[in-house]
């Protein structure tokens, strides 16, 4: 059993949130931009290479 289970995780979240809020605005803007680029790449790649998409395409060809 781990001691202080509800306290330590809550303190960790609080301290991490505090540290993140101390970052300058340019850091948050850069993070948002790179996050958007990454999400676009992730979803475009996933759409093309999805196993479900392949199964759906095969099912469409059969019918």
Backbone bond lengths (Angstrom), bond angles and torsions (degrees), N, CA, C in turn:
res aa  C-N    CA-C-N  psi(-1)  N-CA   C-N-CA  omega(-1)  CA-C   N-CA-C  phi
1 X - - - 1.450 - - 1.533 109.35 -
2 X 1.315 115.50 137.60 1.460 121.11 -177.63 1.531 109.09 -93.40
3 X 1.336 116.61 130.39 1.466 118.55 -179.96 1.537 112.37 -73.30
4 X 1.294 115.65 148.86 1.476 122.87 175.80 1.531 113.04 58.60
5 X 1.333 116.87 38.05 1.467 120.63 -176.03 1.521 113.70 -56.45
6 X 1.293 122.03 -48.17 1.467 115.80 -178.71 1.528 113.09 -75.47
7 X 1.336 117.66 -22.66 1.463 120.24 -174.06 1.528 111.81 -80.55
8 X 1.317 117.11 -50.05 1.471 120.99 -175.36 1.534 112.03 -60.86
9 X 1.330 120.38 -48.84 1.472 118.75 178.31 1.536 113.03 -60.85
10 X 1.320 117.61 -38.58 1.463 119.82 178.32 1.525 111.99 -66.12
11 X 1.332 116.41 -39.94 1.473 119.66 176.10 1.529 110.66 -64.67
12 X 1.314 117.42 -39.89 1.463 121.23 179.22 1.526 110.43 -61.68
13 X 1.324 117.04 -45.34 1.469 120.87 178.27 1.527 110.02 -62.68
14 X 1.297 117.22 -42.95 1.469 120.87 -179.29 1.526 111.25 -63.22
15 X 1.322 117.00 -46.34 1.466 119.55 -179.60 1.528 111.91 -67.12
16 X 1.319 117.93 -40.28 1.468 120.45 178.19 1.526 111.01 -64.70
17 X 1.329 116.73 -39.95 1.463 120.35 177.24 1.526 110.35 -63.62
18 X 1.318 116.43 -44.04 1.461 120.38 178.40 1.530 110.48 -59.58
19 X 1.326 117.44 -46.68 1.465 120.43 -179.90 1.523 111.53 -63.42
20 X 1.340 117.46 -41.25 1.458 120.65 -179.83 1.529 110.96 -64.31
21 X 1.316 116.99 -36.95 1.466 120.07 -179.64 1.522 112.57 -71.46
22 X 1.322 117.84 -16.71 1.461 121.41 178.93 1.530 112.64 -84.04
23 X 1.333 117.04 -6.69 1.465 120.34 -179.74 1.524 110.39 -71.71
24 X 1.332 116.86 148.19 1.472 119.36 179.36 1.537 111.59 -69.03
25 X 1.319 115.39 161.08 1.468 121.48 -177.68 1.524 111.91 -61.70
26 X 1.324 117.82 -34.97 1.468 119.69 -179.46 1.532 111.13 -63.49
27 X 1.305 116.55 -32.56 1.461 120.31 177.47 1.522 110.25 -66.47
28 X 1.324 116.94 -43.36 1.463 120.67 178.80 1.522 111.23 -66.59
29 X 1.329 117.50 -37.91 1.464 120.24 177.38 1.523 111.25 -66.18
30 X 1.318 116.68 -41.64 1.466 120.31 176.82 1.521 110.42 -63.30
31 X 1.317 116.28 -43.52 1.459 120.73 178.47 1.528 110.56 -59.63
32 X 1.327 117.02 -46.33 1.467 120.78 179.53 1.515 112.46 -61.95
33 X 1.329 116.35 -41.49 1.470 120.39 179.07 1.512 112.13 -64.33
34 X 1.330 116.91 -48.44 1.458 120.34 179.80 1.526 111.97 -67.33
35 X 1.320 116.19 -33.56 1.461 119.75 175.92 1.523 110.24 -63.30
36 X 1.332 117.10 -43.75 1.466 121.03 178.70 1.525 111.12 -62.53
37 X 1.332 117.05 -44.67 1.467 120.70 177.85 1.527 110.32 -60.47
38 X 1.316 116.74 -45.84 1.458 120.71 -179.93 1.515 112.84 -62.66
39 X 1.331 117.31 -41.26 1.459 120.45 178.89 1.525 112.16 -65.67
40 X 1.326 116.76 -39.71 1.470 120.03 177.07 1.526 110.06 -61.79
41 X 1.314 117.70 -47.40 1.469 121.40 178.90 1.523 110.27 -61.86
42 X 1.315 117.18 -44.85 1.463 122.17 -178.83 1.525 111.28 -59.16
43 X 1.328 117.15 -49.37 1.462 119.76 -176.39 1.523 112.00 -73.23
44 X 1.335 118.64 -36.15 1.465 119.52 176.83 1.524 110.97 -65.96
45 X 1.313 117.23 -43.04 1.466 120.92 177.73 1.522 110.11 -64.87
46 X 1.316 117.37 -44.77 1.453 121.63 -178.99 1.519 112.44 -63.30
47 X 1.306 116.44 -38.13 1.470 119.80 179.81 1.520 110.80 -65.06
48 X 1.312 116.85 -39.74 1.465 120.68 -177.94 1.526 111.90 -76.67
49 X 1.323 118.91 -34.79 1.456 122.59 -173.35 1.528 113.98 -106.28
50 X 1.320 116.92 14.40 1.459 120.95 -177.37 1.528 111.92 -70.83
51 X 1.327 116.74 133.63 1.466 121.35 175.70 1.524 109.97 -65.54
52 X 1.314 117.63 -36.86 1.461 121.15 177.79 1.529 110.47 -64.59
53 X 1.319 116.33 -38.96 1.457 120.56 178.72 1.525 110.31 -65.05
54 X 1.335 117.32 -40.52 1.462 121.13 177.99 1.522 110.69 -64.49
55 X 1.323 116.80 -43.54 1.462 120.77 179.74 1.526 110.42 -63.80
56 X 1.324 116.89 -39.43 1.457 120.95 179.28 1.526 110.26 -66.34
57 X 1.329 117.83 -41.20 1.464 121.85 179.26 1.530 110.44 -64.63
58 X 1.334 117.31 -41.00 1.455 120.53 178.68 1.529 110.71 -65.43
59 X 1.328 116.05 -40.37 1.458 120.70 -179.79 1.536 110.27 -65.56
60 X 1.314 116.80 -36.29 1.461 121.43 178.74 1.523 110.91 -66.95
61 X 1.345 116.81 -37.95 1.466 120.64 -179.09 1.536 110.92 -68.51
62 X 1.332 116.71 -33.93 1.458 121.46 -178.59 1.527 110.08 -69.19
63 X 1.344 117.48 -41.94 1.461 119.46 -176.45 1.496 113.25 -83.86
